[in-house]
Each structure stands twice: as structure tokens, then as C-alpha cells.
Amino acid sequence: MHVALGQDKITAHILNTSAGLGQETSTGFVAETSKLMATLVQMGVRTICFARYRQMVEIMLSRVRALMKKGSEEQVSAVVSYRSGYTQDCRRGIEQQIFSHQVLGVICTSALELGVDIGSLDCCISMGYPGSSHSLQQQFGRAGRV
């Protein structure tokens, strides 16, 4: 897995895994994605990570924050989750934090895929194929806006 960031260029890599075929593979996929997300956030890269379901969002949030415990508490709290099931006021508050750059990383379901103005992010991670190429384009379109 390789991520290269530069002032004039962002290199995108798509990692194709067989995650979900077995518990061991799936756990490894979650661990690797968590490490990638934590590393990007610690580098100051504003990152969004799409997970397929709500439980995975919360698992990822817990793992990413645990990996970042060695860093500052400010950075740890700058990673949030966003999914259906939160109250509308809670979701609007998170959206505002993302838009105003108070949040460096957000782990979410497709609830944040489209129709919500959160400004520009630097990197998008999609944990698995979301079910359609249109959804994947919507997810990837969250990053790299100018």
C-alpha cells in the first residue's frame, strides 16, 4: 500500500482485497485501513473513510483513535464518525466541524456520500465496493476539490 502526497500532485492507489471472504482476511483489512487512516490524519491529511455499515464505522473509529493515542489528544478527538442513527442536530454539528476544518478525519457510511456540504477533503478511502460505480464516484468525489 502506498500513498504519495505532493504540492502539485496526489497519487491515488486502489487496493483490491478479498476482504470479507473470511474473518481473518476481514480483520486484516480493517487493521490495515485503520493504520492508513491514522497515518494520514497524523500527517495532517484531511481524510474521509467510507465503511459499508454502521457497526464497521464504530469499529474503525475505535481502532483509529487507539492507534493515535500516542499523538496529541487534539488529534485523537479530530477523528469522528458520521452515520444514520445520529440525531439531525448531531449530524449537522459534525458537518459543520468537517466544513470548518476542526475535523481531520471522518469515518462514515454512505450517509455522507452526497447531498451534504462538507467542503474539501484531501483523501478518500473506500472500504470495499459500495455496490455501484456511481456510489464509488460519489465517494471519491469527496476528496480533491479545489
PyRosetta script that sets phi, psi and omega in degrees:
from pyrosetta import init, pose_from_sequence

init()
pose = pose_from_sequence("MHVALGQDKITAHILNTSAGLGQETSTGFVAETSKLMATLVQMGVRTICFARYRQMVEIMLSRVRALMKKGSEEQVSAVVSYRSGYTQDCRRGIEQQIFSHQVLGVICTSALELGVDIGSLDCCISMGYPGSSHSLQQQFGRAGRV")
pose.set_psi(1, 132.8)
pose.set_omega(1, -177.1)
pose.set_phi(2, -141.8)
pose.set_psi(2, 134.0)
pose.set_omega(2, 175.0)
pose.set_phi(3, -128.1)
pose.set_psi(3, 126.2)
pose.set_omega(3, 178.1)
pose.set_phi(4, -120.0)
pose.set_psi(4, 127.7)
pose.set_omega(4, 179.1)
pose.set_phi(5, -122.7)
pose.set_psi(5, 135.9)
pose.set_omega(5, 177.1)
pose.set_phi(6, -143.7)
pose.set_psi(6, 168.0)
pose.set_omega(6, -178.3)
pose.set_phi(7, -64.6)
pose.set_psi(7, -37.1)
pose.set_omega(7, -175.5)
pose.set_phi(8, -104.1)
pose.set_psi(8, -6.9)
pose.set_omega(8, -172.3)
pose.set_phi(9, -151.6)
pose.set_psi(9, 140.0)
pose.set_omega(9, 170.8)
pose.set_phi(10, -119.6)
pose.set_psi(10, 126.9)
pose.set_omega(10, 178.7)
pose.set_phi(11, -97.4)
pose.set_psi(11, 125.3)
pose.set_omega(11, -179.4)
pose.set_phi(12, -103.0)
pose.set_psi(12, 137.9)
pose.set_omega(12, 176.3)
pose.set_phi(13, -127.2)
pose.set_psi(13, 134.7)
pose.set_omega(13, 176.4)
pose.set_phi(14, -107.4)
pose.set_psi(14, 120.7)
pose.set_omega(14, -179.5)
pose.set_phi(15, -98.5)
pose.set_psi(15, 118.9)
pose.set_omega(15, 179.5)
pose.set_phi(16, -100.8)
pose.set_psi(16, 119.1)
pose.set_omega(16, 179.2)
pose.set_phi(17, -123.4)
pose.set_psi(17, 168.3)
pose.set_omega(17, 175.3)
pose.set_phi(18, -100.0)
pose.set_psi(18, 33.2)
pose.set_omega(18, -179.1)
pose.set_phi(19, -56.0)
pose.set_psi(19, 140.7)
pose.set_omega(19, 178.1)
pose.set_phi(20, 98.4)
pose.set_psi(20, -10.9)
pose.set_omega(20, 179.5)
pose.set_phi(21, -73.8)
pose.set_psi(21, -30.0)
pose.set_omega(21, 178.1)
pose.set_phi(22, -152.6)
pose.set_psi(22, 159.4)
pose.set_omega(22, -177.0)
pose.set_phi(23, -59.0)
pose.set_psi(23, -42.5)
pose.set_omega(23, -177.9)
pose.set_phi(24, -62.4)
pose.set_psi(24, -45.2)
pose.set_omega(24, 179.1)
pose.set_phi(25, -64.2)
pose.set_psi(25, -44.7)
pose.set_omega(25, -178.4)
pose.set_phi(26, -62.6)
pose.set_psi(26, -43.5)
pose.set_omega(26, 179.3)
pose.set_phi(27, -62.8)
pose.set_psi(27, -41.4)
pose.set_omega(27, 178.0)
pose.set_phi(28, -63.3)
pose.set_psi(28, -38.3)
pose.set_omega(28, 178.7)
pose.set_phi(29, -64.2)
pose.set_psi(29, -43.7)
pose.set_omega(29, 178.4)
pose.set_phi(30, -64.4)
pose.set_psi(30, -42.8)
pose.set_omega(30, 179.7)
pose.set_phi(31, -62.3)
pose.set_psi(31, -45.4)
pose.set_omega(31, -179.9)
pose.set_phi(32, -66.4)
pose.set_psi(32, -40.8)
pose.set_omega(32, 178.9)
pose.set_phi(33, -66.0)
pose.set_psi(33, -39.1)
pose.set_omega(33, 177.8)
pose.set_phi(34, -62.4)
pose.set_psi(34, -43.9)
pose.set_omega(34, 178.4)
pose.set_phi(35, -62.1)
pose.set_psi(35, -44.1)
pose.set_omega(35, 179.4)
pose.set_phi(36, -61.2)
pose.set_psi(36, -47.4)
pose.set_omega(36, -179.4)
pose.set_phi(37, -61.4)
pose.set_psi(37, -47.1)
pose.set_omega(37, -179.7)
pose.set_phi(38, -60.9)
pose.set_psi(38, -43.2)
pose.set_omega(38, 179.7)
pose.set_phi(39, -62.7)
pose.set_psi(39, -46.1)
pose.set_omega(39, 179.9)
pose.set_phi(40, -61.5)
pose.set_psi(40, -45.4)
pose.set_omega(40, -179.3)
pose.set_phi(41, -64.0)
pose.set_psi(41, -41.8)
pose.set_omega(41, 178.6)
pose.set_phi(42, -64.2)
pose.set_psi(42, -25.8)
pose.set_omega(42, 176.0)
pose.set_phi(43, -82.6)
pose.set_psi(43, -3.3)
pose.set_omega(43, -179.5)
pose.set_phi(44, 85.8)
pose.set_psi(44, 14.7)
pose.set_omega(44, 179.5)
pose.set_phi(45, -85.9)
pose.set_psi(45, 118.4)
pose.set_omega(45, 179.8)
pose.set_phi(46, -71.9)
pose.set_psi(46, 112.7)
pose.set_omega(46, -167.7)
pose.set_phi(47, -124.1)
pose.set_psi(47, 139.5)
pose.set_omega(47, 172.4)
pose.set_phi(48, -117.7)
pose.set_psi(48, 136.2)
pose.set_omega(48, 179.4)
pose.set_phi(49, -124.9)
pose.set_psi(49, 121.4)
pose.set_omega(49, 178.9)
pose.set_phi(50, -95.3)
pose.set_psi(50, 126.2)
pose.set_omega(50, 174.5)
pose.set_phi(51, -111.6)
pose.set_psi(51, 158.4)
pose.set_omega(51, -173.5)
pose.set_phi(52, -77.5)
pose.set_psi(52, -26.4)
pose.set_omega(52, -177.5)
pose.set_phi(53, -147.7)
pose.set_psi(53, 163.7)
pose.set_omega(53, -171.5)
pose.set_phi(54, -60.2)
pose.set_psi(54, -42.0)
pose.set_omega(54, -179.2)
pose.set_phi(55, -60.7)
pose.set_psi(55, -39.9)
pose.set_omega(55, 179.0)
pose.set_phi(56, -65.4)
pose.set_psi(56, -35.7)
pose.set_omega(56, 177.0)
pose.set_phi(57, -57.8)
pose.set_psi(57, -47.8)
pose.set_omega(57, -177.5)
pose.set_phi(58, -69.6)
pose.set_psi(58, -37.0)
pose.set_omega(58, 176.0)
pose.set_phi(59, -62.6)
pose.set_psi(59, -47.1)
pose.set_omega(59, 179.4)
pose.set_phi(60, -61.3)
pose.set_psi(60, -44.1)
pose.set_omega(60, 179.7)
pose.set_phi(61, -58.3)
pose.set_psi(61, -46.2)
pose.set_omega(61, 179.8)
pose.set_phi(62, -61.5)
pose.set_psi(62, -44.9)
pose.set_omega(62, -178.7)
pose.set_phi(63, -67.7)
pose.set_psi(63, -43.5)
pose.set_omega(63, -179.6)
pose.set_phi(64, -63.4)
pose.set_psi(64, -45.8)
pose.set_omega(64, 179.0)
pose.set_phi(65, -62.8)
pose.set_psi(65, -38.9)
pose.set_omega(65, 178.0)
pose.set_phi(66, -63.2)
pose.set_psi(66, -41.4)
pose.set_omega(66, 178.2)
pose.set_phi(67, -65.7)
pose.set_psi(67, -28.0)
pose.set_omega(67, -176.5)
pose.set_phi(68, -92.4)
pose.set_psi(68, -0.1)
pose.set_omega(68, -176.7)
pose.set_phi(69, -55.7)
pose.set_psi(69, -27.1)
pose.set_omega(69, 179.6)
pose.set_phi(70, -71.6)
pose.set_psi(70, -19.5)
pose.set_omega(70, 179.4)
pose.set_phi(71, -85.3)
pose.set_psi(71, -167.8)
pose.set_omega(71, -179.5)
pose.set_phi(72, -74.5)
pose.set_psi(72, 150.6)
pose.set_omega(72, 177.7)
pose.set_phi(73, -61.9)
pose.set_psi(73, -31.1)
pose.set_omega(73, 178.8)
pose.set_phi(74, -62.3)
pose.set_psi(74, -42.0)
pose.set_omega(74, 178.6)
pose.set_phi(75, -68.3)
pose.set_psi(75, -40.5)
pose.set_omega(75, -179.8)
pose.set_phi(76, -60.7)
pose.set_psi(76, -43.4)
pose.set_omega(76, -178.7)
pose.set_phi(77, -76.9)
pose.set_psi(77, -7.6)
pose.set_omega(77, 178.3)
pose.set_phi(78, -86.3)
pose.set_psi(78, 7.8)
pose.set_omega(78, 173.7)
pose.set_phi(79, -112.3)
pose.set_psi(79, 123.5)
pose.set_omega(79, -175.6)
pose.set_phi(80, -130.3)
pose.set_psi(80, 167.5)
pose.set_omega(80, 174.2)
pose.set_phi(81, -112.9)
pose.set_psi(81, 156.3)
pose.set_omega(81, 179.9)
pose.set_phi(82, -146.6)
pose.set_psi(82, 124.5)
pose.set_omega(82, -178.9)
pose.set_phi(83, -162.0)
pose.set_psi(83, 166.0)
pose.set_omega(83, 173.3)
pose.set_phi(84, -65.2)
pose.set_psi(84, 158.6)
pose.set_omega(84, -177.1)
pose.set_phi(85, 102.5)
pose.set_psi(85, -21.8)
pose.set_omega(85, 173.0)
pose.set_phi(86, -80.9)
pose.set_psi(86, 153.6)
pose.set_omega(86, 177.0)
pose.set_phi(87, -66.3)
pose.set_psi(87, 159.2)
pose.set_omega(87, 179.3)
pose.set_phi(88, -60.7)
pose.set_psi(88, -40.5)
pose.set_omega(88, 178.7)
pose.set_phi(89, -62.6)
pose.set_psi(89, -41.4)
pose.set_omega(89, 178.1)
pose.set_phi(90, -62.8)
pose.set_psi(90, -46.5)
pose.set_omega(90, 179.5)
pose.set_phi(91, -61.7)
pose.set_psi(91, -43.4)
pose.set_omega(91, 179.7)
pose.set_phi(92, -63.6)
pose.set_psi(92, -37.5)
pose.set_omega(92, 176.8)
pose.set_phi(93, -63.2)
pose.set_psi(93, -43.5)
pose.set_omega(93, 178.1)
pose.set_phi(94, -64.8)
pose.set_psi(94, -43.3)
pose.set_omega(94, 178.0)
pose.set_phi(95, -57.4)
pose.set_psi(95, -43.0)
pose.set_omega(95, -179.9)
pose.set_phi(96, -65.5)
pose.set_psi(96, -39.6)
pose.set_omega(96, 178.1)
pose.set_phi(97, -63.8)
pose.set_psi(97, -40.0)
pose.set_omega(97, 178.2)
pose.set_phi(98, -65.8)
pose.set_psi(98, -48.2)
pose.set_omega(98, -177.6)
pose.set_phi(99, -60.6)
pose.set_psi(99, -38.2)
pose.set_omega(99, -176.8)
pose.set_phi(100, -89.0)
pose.set_psi(100, 9.9)
pose.set_omega(100, 175.6)
pose.set_phi(101, 67.2)
pose.set_psi(101, 21.4)
pose.set_omega(101, 173.8)
pose.set_phi(102, -77.7)
pose.set_psi(102, -19.7)
pose.set_omega(102, -179.6)
pose.set_phi(103, -109.5)
pose.set_psi(103, 131.1)
pose.set_omega(103, 176.6)
pose.set_phi(104, -95.2)
pose.set_psi(104, -27.5)
pose.set_omega(104, -178.3)
pose.set_phi(105, -140.9)
pose.set_psi(105, 138.1)
pose.set_omega(105, 176.5)
pose.set_phi(106, -132.5)
pose.set_psi(106, 130.6)
pose.set_omega(106, 177.1)
pose.set_phi(107, -110.1)
pose.set_psi(107, 124.9)
pose.set_omega(107, -169.6)
pose.set_phi(108, -146.7)
pose.set_psi(108, 169.4)
pose.set_omega(108, 170.0)
pose.set_phi(109, -95.0)
pose.set_psi(109, -171.2)
pose.set_omega(109, 178.3)
pose.set_phi(110, -65.9)
pose.set_psi(110, -5.3)
pose.set_omega(110, 177.8)
pose.set_phi(111, -58.1)
pose.set_psi(111, -22.9)
pose.set_omega(111, -179.8)
pose.set_phi(112, -107.3)
pose.set_psi(112, 14.2)
pose.set_omega(112, -175.5)
pose.set_phi(113, -69.1)
pose.set_psi(113, -43.3)
pose.set_omega(113, -179.0)
pose.set_phi(114, -154.3)
pose.set_psi(114, 161.4)
pose.set_omega(114, 176.1)
pose.set_phi(115, 82.6)
pose.set_psi(115, 4.7)
pose.set_omega(115, -179.8)
pose.set_phi(116, -125.5)
pose.set_psi(116, 125.1)
pose.set_omega(116, -178.8)
pose.set_phi(117, -85.9)
pose.set_psi(117, 107.1)
pose.set_omega(117, 178.4)
pose.set_phi(118, -119.5)
pose.set_psi(118, 10.6)
pose.set_omega(118, 178.7)
pose.set_phi(119, 76.0)
pose.set_psi(119, -156.6)
pose.set_omega(119, -174.2)
pose.set_phi(120, -99.2)
pose.set_psi(120, 137.8)
pose.set_omega(120, 173.7)
pose.set_phi(121, -119.8)
pose.set_psi(121, 161.4)
pose.set_omega(121, -176.0)
pose.set_phi(122, -91.5)
pose.set_psi(122, -31.9)
pose.set_omega(122, -171.7)
pose.set_phi(123, -144.3)
pose.set_psi(123, 143.2)
pose.set_omega(123, 176.5)
pose.set_phi(124, -124.1)
pose.set_psi(124, 130.5)
pose.set_omega(124, 173.9)
pose.set_phi(125, -115.5)
pose.set_psi(125, 129.0)
pose.set_omega(125, 176.2)
pose.set_phi(126, -114.1)
pose.set_psi(126, 118.1)
pose.set_omega(126, -178.6)
pose.set_phi(127, -85.9)
pose.set_psi(127, 82.0)
pose.set_omega(127, 179.5)
pose.set_phi(128, 96.5)
pose.set_psi(128, 162.6)
pose.set_omega(128, -179.4)
pose.set_phi(129, -71.5)
pose.set_psi(129, 124.9)
pose.set_omega(129, -174.7)
pose.set_phi(130, -76.0)
pose.set_psi(130, -3.2)
pose.set_omega(130, 176.6)
pose.set_phi(131, 116.8)
pose.set_psi(131, -21.4)
pose.set_omega(131, 176.5)
pose.set_phi(132, -153.2)
pose.set_psi(132, 153.9)
pose.set_omega(132, 178.4)
pose.set_phi(133, -66.3)
pose.set_psi(133, -30.8)
pose.set_omega(133, 177.7)
pose.set_phi(134, -62.7)
pose.set_psi(134, -44.9)
pose.set_omega(134, 178.2)
pose.set_phi(135, -63.0)
pose.set_psi(135, -41.2)
pose.set_omega(135, 178.9)
pose.set_phi(136, -63.1)
pose.set_psi(136, -41.9)
pose.set_omega(136, 176.9)
pose.set_phi(137, -63.6)
pose.set_psi(137, -39.8)
pose.set_omega(137, 177.7)
pose.set_phi(138, -62.2)
pose.set_psi(138, -42.9)
pose.set_omega(138, 179.3)
pose.set_phi(139, -64.1)
pose.set_psi(139, -51.8)
pose.set_omega(139, -179.0)
pose.set_phi(140, -62.5)
pose.set_psi(140, -29.9)
pose.set_omega(140, 179.4)
pose.set_phi(141, -67.9)
pose.set_psi(141, -10.7)
pose.set_omega(141, 177.5)
pose.set_phi(142, -71.3)
pose.set_psi(142, -20.0)
pose.set_omega(142, -177.2)
pose.set_phi(143, -110.7)
pose.set_psi(143, 151.8)
pose.set_omega(143, 172.7)
pose.set_phi(144, 84.8)
pose.set_psi(144, 9.0)
pose.set_omega(144, 177.0)
pose.set_phi(145, -73.0)
pose.set_psi(145, 148.9)
pose.set_omega(145, 178.9)
pose.set_phi(146, -113.3)
pose.dump_pdb("model.pdb")
